[in-house]
């Protein structure tokens, strides 16, 4: 037990500090990504670090001009679409913008902090970006697609959506709805006795970056819209992913190697008897 | 009666491949599921990085020789399908080389054409090339090496062999049979090794020469280090090392790690055709012991030695059996690996005593059935979450047995 915890801690240490290549694949690097700043300060995506980063290290200073509760949002719908290891995380987010909020231009920034065991393929997102499905989108964190979950770090997807865009439905002048479907993939999860492991998605983190009239130089301001908890209908999303059973280890090991060794012997015998080397004659001679 | 010659088969295959590439373009633009192989996108990205002066290894999961990225530079200059045309041309060359080898081994023309058709009209192979998989190029290089050896051109064979091992590491297992086939007892004038010629079924096959002269340690040692063997070893080794040093100079450890060392140490815990996959997954949380590593390596090693020992005199057959054994006991098997022995299969078909009706047909159906059966469990696991890993695993053993029994 102690060895196992030590091993896990060692793996975590190696993952977070030794490799130090928490990569980011930015589909289009014209915009300033929040998660890029986060990963410049931290090696791994850890919720407490992220909360601290949002609370203390994001440049909110320019946003004093913002009308109180200028933008409110609620998560209208959030669910996983599809079956198997490749699914889509569908989110529908509604915004209410106060008419007196003096903005020229706004973009919504959505940060999906993916749970351990799930990843987004940056190259797939790049393909979707090229096809116009997404605007600016980037994956940060561990983007190695091939590692099982216990050897990989968490990653996050950051999506930037212009308030007037293809993913946005304007309900009326002050109401808008954003719909996104993010393709996600399951990693190989640690062994579990039930044969399935469950990963849980938290709520997305939402920000707005607006160009505001009232400031002296029309500065771009980043702020967090207020969450309208009363209207939010989204519950916790669970993804049940098949995993290997520890109980199989012994049987699988034995069956695998018995079949490998016995078939090897069979082929060896068949090869010796089928080739031109006359074993029977040689055996008689000896 | 000859219905068609090899050129008409090649022409038909070429037109068919062009149509498939065009269809692929259409599917890629109009449908969510792409026709193009995901690896082709990796090659193309790596090629475009190389074109802009960057390292192709900046593209994650690019684990090939930089030569491949170099070949695909026109993808970002001429057209993105350039590589598919190149790979399909390699695919057609394989067809042509099969014909050349069989003709040299005096196989009747109709059998040559049937064998060529086994490669060119195989749905598995024509989709591999047109979807943008580089394996046909490797297969063409290997067949060309056989042609060079059969024509006595050991120097050229060595050049290509060094290159193909650099390009894709697995042909390293062919080194020993090639060295053995360059045996002076089987090599006639002009370093031309004698291979088994075709003879009508029922007649005794014309085996090359029989050793009649006395054989002692000195002649054995002298026989090992012949001019042909030393030249082959030196030339192929020099080509391989030159490529490695050159690309190490350009891309440093990234190249060595991604293109070379990764393939030697690769153990993939994700589901694949290998019998070892579930065992690797179940034990991937801890390091494998030396004993476990040895047990999984031994079958491959023993089989390579035995197969070479038994069949080295018939080079194409030996390479075929070696490849099947190597793939079957590999720790990772993906569908593209099957192409490696599909290209060698037509070279041995004219010698088979098996009739297509019904024995041959049964074998084909059994092999396909085993693969489809495995794929069904793979599909249920990956796309439906309904199949436990154990089912997936248990299906691999019959699939492996069928694979071997063919």
Interface residues (C-beta under 8 A of the other chain):
Chain A: X7 X23 X25 X83 X84 X85 X86 X123 X127 X143 X144 X145 X146 X148 X150 X151 X188 X190 X191 X195 X240 X241 X242 X243 X244 X245 X246 X248 X249 X252 X253 X255 X256 X257 X259 X260 X261 X263 X264 X266 X267 X268 X271 X272 X274 X275 X276 X277
Chain B: X41 X42 X45 X60 X61 X207 X268 X269 X270 X275 X276 X278 X279 X281 X282 X283 X284 X285 X286 X292 X295 X296 X298 X299 X302 X303 X306 X307 X309 X310 X311 X313 X321 X325 X329 X381 X382 X383 X384 X385 X387 X388 X389 X390 X393 X397 X400 X401 X404
